[in-house]
Amino acid sequence: MRKLEFELDLEHFRKIKDEIVPTIFTEHQFDLIQKRFTNKILTDSEKNEFSRTISKKMKAIRYIENKEELFIYGGEKIRNDRLIAAKKYLKNLSRKFKNKHILISGSFLYNERYNDIDVFVISKYDKEDYNQDNLHINYLTEDVYSSLFFESLRKLCISNKELLFSETKEKANIDTFISLYQELFNDLKENPKLAKQTLREFLIQSSFIGKTPIPDSFELKTQVDSILKLKRPEELIKNIFVKSVVLSKEHNKIKAMKGMIDSYKDIMKEYKQHKSYYLGIIRGFEEVIAIGC
């Protein structure tokens, strides 16, 4: 859930009441603003009025004052000291990348230790990422808004623009998920440095395939770190794979795994030294078939 970051000095606001009522706000609106910024519960009709009328007036005033507007998502997970720092970074970056949508996300917001600060700049054109001091500038094209990656990113970040709902057009399917499952097993064995990123993508797709909420960056990091600390992470990954595929209820795809099992058994005959690796992948397919068919 996002939090609109209005900064309001209530004491000053009350002192200037005669100047702004009824010139800018009605008496009722003035009282409603006080109620909103003293954390009192608003009724549904009051929330609607605040959203439709009052917030628009407040935004206009901010624009006149040339003050940037920041939107915070997943604020309950963000460290207060990082929130203050991120606001400053975002305001400076908004001046550097004029009229661009910029977000700050990643472990900087919630972890005591972090490697760098992930900054995402939405641009019409793809550009090469780069590091500047402790900032990692990532360029993303506008089609990212409809991706599974952005569905995760938007849940925990600070943005200089409001993140309006956008339907996820990227649709993970069983075929791509199976390929990712195989790739992850390979990375765990041959490319440990790549395994973390592959595992992140695997977990995002598993949520989509299994029809569960897409995890935010904090949840993803927690899951990835927990899995990779295991002596045999393949076992848990297999269980996640099985559960997600079975929940998808795509029975035609499940039946097709029988052919994949046969293919792997043929490969094992030729590459006997990798038998345990192939058996690990096969077990996932066998459990899916046993449960789902």
N, C-alpha and C positions, 0 to 999 in steps of 0.2 A: 504494500500500500504506500502511495506517495504522500509526502508532506510538502505543502507549499510553503516556501521559506519567506514569509513576510516578517520584517523586523519592525516592531511597533513599541515605542516608548509610551506606555499607558499614562504615566504621570504627565508627560508633555501633551499627549492627546487630550486629556481631560482639561488641561489649562487653556487650550485653544478652541474649546467647544463653541464659544460664541462666534468665532471666526469661520467655522466650518458647518455650523448648523443654523439655518437650513440651506446655506449656500451650496454645500457639496453633499452632505448627508442629512437625511431627515432625523428627527428625534429618535424615532424607532430604530433606524439604521445605526445611529450612534450607540444606542444601548446594546444593539446586537453585536457590534464590533467589540464592545467591552466584554460582553458575555463570551464571545469566541476566544478572545485573547487572555481570559482568566480561566481558561480550560473548563468552562461550565458546559454541560451537555445541551446541545441544540436539538430542537424538535426537527422532524423531517421537513416541515414547511420552512423553518428558519434556515436549515442547511441549504435548501433550494434557493431561497432568497439571497443568502450570502453568496452562493455560487453564481447566480444569474446576474445580480446587480452590484452588490457591494465589492466583491473581489475584482470586478472589471474596473470600478472606479479607483480602487487602490492600485491596480496595475497601471492605470493611466497616470496616476500621480507619480509612481515610481519611474515611469518613462520620462516624464517631465523633469524629474530630479536626476535623470541619467543614472539610475541605480539598476544594476543587473538583477534579474530574477533567477533564483536557483530552486531546483526541485530535488527533493531528497526521497529516495526509494529504499525501503528496508532500513530506515533510520534506527530502529531498535537494535540492530546488529553493529552499527557503526560506532567506533570509539569517539568520545567527545573531542579529544585533542586532534584526532585525524579529521573530524568533521570541520573544525575551525580551519585547519591547514588546507583541506581540500577546497573550501570556499575561496580562499585566497588564490590558490593555484587556478581554479576555474575562472575566476574573474580576470586574472592576467591572461590566461589562454584565450578567453573570449575576445580580448582586445587584439591579441596576436592573430587569431584565426577569425577574422571578422565575418559575421553572418553565417558562421558554420555551427553545426550542432556538435557539442563537445560533451563527453561524459568521462567521469573518473570512476574507476571500479577496481576490483581486485583486492588482494590481501592487505594492501596499505590501509584500507578503510577499517579493518577489523582485527588484524594480527599485530602482536607486539613487534615481531620481526618481519621484515619484508625485503625483497631484493630491489624493487623499483616501484614507481607509481605508474599504473596502467592508465593511459589517456587514450581515448578513442575519438577520432575526428571523422565525422561523416562528410564525405565529399562526393561530388559527381564522378570524379575520376579516381582510379586506383593509383596510389602512390606508394613508394617504398617507405617502410617503417624506419624509425631512427631513434636514437637515444640522445637526450639533451640533459646533462647533469643527472639528476635522479629520476627524470621522466622518461617513460617509454612511450613514444608517440606512435599510435597504431592508426593507419588510415583505413576506413571502411567505406565501401560504396553504398549508395542509398538503398540498394536491394537487400541490405542486411536487416532492414526493419521487419521483413517477413520471414526471417530465418529462425531456426531453433536456437542458435547461438544467442541471438538478440533477446529471445524470450527468456533466456537465463540471465543475460546481462542486465536487462531492465529491472529485475527484481531487487537488485542491490547495487545502487550507484548514486552519484550526484550528477545532475544534468543541468545545462543552461537553457534547456527547452523542456516543456511538458511532454511526457511520453504518452501520447494518445494511443488508444488501442488500435492495433493493426493485426489483421488476421495472418496467422502463420501459413505462408504458402509452401515453405519447404516441408515436404512430407517424407519423413523417414519410412521406409518400407522394410519388409522382412528380408528381401534380397540384400539391400545395402547393410542391414543390421547383421546378417550372417557374415558378410564380407568383413565387416568391422570386427566382429568376434574373432574371426580367423586372423586378421591383421594384428589384433591385440595379443593373441597367443604368440604370434611370431615376434612382436616387439619385446615382449617379456623375456623371450629366449635369446633373441639376436640383437635387439636395439633398446636396451633398458632406458636410455636417455629420451627416446621417443615415446616410451610406454605411458608416461604421465599424460601427455596431450591426447594420445589415442584413447586412454581410459576415460578422460573427461568427455570426449565425444561419444564414447560407448555408453556412458551413464546418462547423458542427455537423450540419446536415441532410445535407450532402454525405457526411459520414462515416457517418451512419446508412444513407443510401440506398445508398452504395457498400460497406457492410458492413466498414468499417474502424473501429478504436478511436476513440471520441469523444475529442477533444483536451481537455486541461485548460486552465485560464485562461492559464498561461504560454505553452503551445503556441499557443493561439488568438491571444494578443497578438502573438507573434512572426510568425505567419502573416499576420495583418491588417496589421501595420506594413510587412512586406516587400512585400505586394501593393500597398498604397496608395502606396508610394514609387515604383512603376513609372510610367513615362511613359504606358504604355497597359495599365493593369491589366485592362481588359476581355478582353484576349487570354488571360491566365492564368486568369481567372474562367471564360471559355468552356471552356478545357481541363479545368478541374476539373469543370465541369458535365457535359461529354461523358463523361469517365471514370466519374463516379458513376452516371450514368443507364445507361450501357452495362453496368456491373457489376451493376446491379439486375436485369437480364435480364427486365424487364417489357415484352415485345415489343408487346403491344397498345397500351400507352401510347406507345411509340416510334413506331409507325405513325401514331398520331393527330397527331403533330407535322407531318405533311404538310399537314393542314388549317390549322395555325397559320401555316405558311410562306405559304400562299396568302393568309391574312387580312392578314399583315403586308405582303405585296406590294401588296394592294389599298390599304392605308393609305398606303403610300409614294407612290402616285399622287396622293393628296390632299395629303399633307404632304411635298413633295419636299425641303424645307429640312432635314428630319430623316432623310434617306435613309441616311446613314452609321450613325446610331444603330440604325435598324431592321435594316440589313444585319448589324450586329454580332450582334444577337440571332439572326437567321436562320442565320448561319453555324454557331452552336452546334447548332441543330436539324438542319441539313443533315449535319453530321459525325456526329451520333448515329445518324441514319437510315443513313448510308453504312456505319458500323461495325456497328450493332446489328441491322440487318434483312438 
